Amino acid sequence: MVVNYIQMSATGRVVSILSGVAVFVIMLVLKIALQYALVAGVIGWLIAALVFLKKDSGDKVIVDSSTRSEIENTIKTGRRLTAGMRQAVRKLSQVEITQEVEDLCRIAESMFELLRKDPNDLRIVKQFITYYLEPTHKIIVKYVELATTRPMPADAVETLERTEKSLKSIRATFLQQKERMLTNDVMDLDTEIKVFETLSGNYSPVQKDKDKTSQTQSGI
């Protein structure tokens, strides 16, 4: 449910939160006990969320007017780059380098799968492809060309070693970009829960005042 809620459109999230708050307020107006009003509010929020989840699952417009085809094209571009990297390192005899490049490809492709689950990450993935994956693809292709050139240029060994050392830094950067996607999802959900709690909390004094008034009228 949490994962699906993260995937919901921004409109669906806002409406579901407002629905929960509306139910909560109505319960207070009807002089329902605070704890029961909170429970009703949460239930109202969940029902609205489920309705929008079902609606969003069949909606062609996903987020910020982006279409499913745009997301698929972005993923295709990324996979074309990872496929090119894999094809390039097949010419190498160094197993360790091949494995490191394969690891980079898997991290990138795991980000593409996350994008499918949460279209809100489209901007992050596009930036990742432009600023990180494309340059890495060029580095790997150039590395392979230089490593397989015979006779090898005199200064090639130093360049190759520097490139090999950079692969670990590149891997760390890829993981940081993936973490951005995961952190973005968590922050979105945390923010919306805090909004619900804040809005609900703002109405708590209303109930307390009513309770005090009732107690006063009862002579307590």
N, C-alpha and C positions, 0 to 999 in steps of 0.2 A: 504493500500500500504506500509506504514512504517513497520507494523508488518511482512508482507510478505518479505519485503526487508531484514529485520533482519534475516529471516530464510534462505536467499539465501546462496549458497556455497561461500567460500572465493574467488574462481576463478571467479565466476560470479560477485561478488562485484568489484573486481579489474578491470575486463574487462569492466564493465559498466562505471566505473569512467574514465578509459582511453578512452573509446569511446566518452564520453561527452567532455573530454579535447581535443581529436582529432578534433571533430566537431568545437569546439570553436576556435582552432588554424587555421583551414581551413577558417573559416569565417573571421578571422583577415587577413590572407594572401590575401583573396579576397577583402580586404579593406571594409568589412562590418562594420557598426557602432558598437562600443563596446557593447552597451546595447542589440542590436539584436544578436550579437555573443554569448553573455551570455545566452540569451534565447534559441538559437539554441543548445548550449552546454548542457543545462539542458534537453532539449527535447531528444537529442541524448543519454544522460545518462539514461533517463527514458525508452526509447525504448529498449536499450540494457538490462536494468534491467528486463523488462517485458519478454524479450526473454529467459533470463536465469532462471527467476522464473518458466516459463512454462517447461523448460528443467529439472530443478532440481526437480520439483514435481513428475516426473516419473523416476527419477534416483535412482537406488538401493543403490549406494554408496553415503552416505550422507555427512560425514565429517571425515577427517583423516582416511580414509579407514574403518570406522566403518559401519557396516551393520544395517539395520532396525531390524534384529533379535537380535543384541547385545543390542540395545536400549530397545527393548521389554523385553529381559531377565533381564535387569537392573530394569525395572519397575516392573516386576513380583517378583523379589527378594524383592524390597521395599514393595510392596503390601502384600507379604507373611508375612513380619514383622509387618505391621500395622494390618493385620487380626489377627495375634497372640496376639497382644496387646489388641485388642477388645475382643477376646475370653477370655483372662485371666481376664479382669476386670468384666466380667459378673458374676463372683463368688463373687464380692464385694457387700456390702450393702450400701456403701458410694456413694451417687449419685454425690457429688461434685468431687470426685476423678475420677469417671467414665467419667464425662463430660470433665475434664481436659485432660484425656488420649485421649478421642475422638477428642478434639481440636488439640492435637499433631498429630494424625493420619490424620486429614484433611489438616493440613499445609503440611505434608509430601506428601500427595497425590496431592495437588495442585502443588507441585514442579515436580511431575512425569508428570502432564499434560503440564507444561511449557516445559519440556524436549521433549515431543512429538512435540511441536510447534517449538522448536529451538534445534536441535540435537547438536549444538555447546556446549551446557551445559552438555553434557554427563560426562565429567570429574568431574565437580562440584557435580553432583548428585551421582556419584560413591563414591566420597569422603564423601559426606553427609551420605550415607548409611553405609559406613564402620566405620566412626569415630563418628557418632552421632546417627543414627537410630538403628543400631545393639546394641550398649551399652544401649540405652534407652529401647529397647525391653527386654534385660536381666534384667534391673532394675525393670521394671514393672512386669515381670513374677516372679522374686524373692520376690517383694513386696507382690504380691497376695498370693504366697505360705506361706509367713510368717504371713500375716494378717488372713489367713484362717486356720492356724494350731491350733489345740486344743489338749491339753492345750497350751496356748501361752507361749513361753519362757519368762523368767523374764525380759530380756533386750530388748524384741521385741518392746515395746511401743516407746522407744527412737529412735530406728532404723526406725520404721514406720513414726514417725513424721518428722525425718530428710529427709526421702525420699519424703514425701508429700510437704515439703517446697521447695525441689529441683525442683519440677515440673514447677514452674513459671520460674525458671532460664533456664530449658530445653526448655520451650516454647520460651523464648526470643532468645535462641541460634538457634532454628529452624527458626525463623523469620529472623535472621541475614543471615542464609544460603540462604533463599529464596531471600532476598534482593540482595545477591551476584549475583544471576541469573539475576534479573531485571536490576541491575546496569551494569552488563556485556553487556547486550543487548543495553542499552542506550549509553554506552561508545563506542561500536563497531560502531553504527550509527553515533555518533558525530565525531568520528575519521575519518570516511570515507568522511563525508561532509566537514570536515576541509581540508582533502587532496585535494578534488575537488576544494575547494575555493582557496587553496594555489597554486595549479597548474595553475588554471585559472588566478590568480592574477599575477603570474610570467610573463604572456604574455601581461598584460595590458600596460606596458611601450612600447611594440612594437607598439601597436596601437597609443599610445600617440605620439611617435616619428614620425610615419607616418602622423599623423594629423598636427604636427608642420611643417614637411617637405612640406606638401601640402599647408599649410598657407603661408610658406615662398615663395614657387614657385608662389603662387597667388599674392604675393606682399603685404600680410596682415601683 
